[in-house]
Amino acid sequence: MSGSGGIATLADHKRRRVEELIARTSEAGGVSLIRDAGRRLLRNPTAVVGAAIILLFLVIAIFAPLVAPHDPVQRFPELTRDLTVDHIPGATAGHPLGSDPLGRDFASRMIYGARQTLFVGVLATLIGLLLGVLLGVIAGAVGGRVDMVVMRLTDVMLALPSLLLAITLVALASRSTQWTVIIAVAVVNVPIFARLLRGSMLAQRESDHVLAARALGVKRHDIVLRHMLPNSLTAVIVQATLTFAVAILDAAALSFLGLGDPDINRAEWGLMLGVDGVRYFEVRPELAYFPALAIILVALGFTLLGESIREALDPKNRR
């Protein structure tokens, strides 16, 4: 009797513990993976720093007309008066960063450059993401020969260095423009997203909820779009955050090499670094320092935030 009484007491203790945990969870409203990841991101100094850098440059880019002291294409007589091949005016009253080689306000061009650089990098990443998701869904859902063709194509693209492939694509265009840079950088990122999503969908194909949906007679496209795809996008979204940094660097590199938009009036950090910074480095090195520093900071911000999101969404790191 004493043995059975001890077992009953232990069972009651476990039951009370379970009830306490259920009550505590219900009071807190439950903690989902996304909510738990958000809490850890807020407590992660690396994520906060990365988000702050990105937010700062986004605000500057969006409100460039309000932040910039002057028109970025306007030439000022007080700057062009002392402008020579061997002398470019530095900081003066009303022009905190001085002049560029054409007598335009350099600070205003740096501010507008944030808008242009982020536009190219973000748009190229989004286009690459959409095309990569489309190919990944087709390969992961259809399988067979379609999967083999798509994956061999991505293998060929991944075998080439990303910058070399982007240079090749831009060189094929009859005339370099802003959109040739965007398309080239987007195409370079397509195989990364396609392979990542395809692998996630293959893992989802044999999961319990997908097998249950098949047993219930759910149509194939509903299984793909409602069950497999939503549960496979997390890794792709995290990769997209990291790809923002790579896209910005690739776009800046193409402009630096003279393969971007040839319009010298367009304020873009890579173009400013290549056209003005290198050519007049010995005369005024600040023309190269500031665009390079801005590119590094933006890429660093996206990298820090992307790595932090990856760690926060990793189930192994949940406590």
Secondary structure as UniProt FT lines:
FT   HELIX           2..28
FT   HELIX           33..42
FT   HELIX           45..62
FT   HELIX           64..67
FT   TURN            72..73
FT   HELIX           77..80
FT   TURN            81..82
FT   TURN            85..86
FT   TURN            93..94
FT   TURN            96..97
FT   TURN            101..102
FT   STRAND          104..105
FT   HELIX           106..142
FT   HELIX           144..159
FT   HELIX           162..172
FT   HELIX           178..205
FT   HELIX           208..215
FT   TURN            216..217
FT   HELIX           220..223
FT   HELIX           224..228
FT   TURN            229..232
FT   HELIX           233..256
FT   TURN            257..258
FT   TURN            264..265
FT   HELIX           269..271
FT   HELIX           272..277
FT   TURN            278..283
FT   HELIX           286..313
FT   HELIX           315..317
//
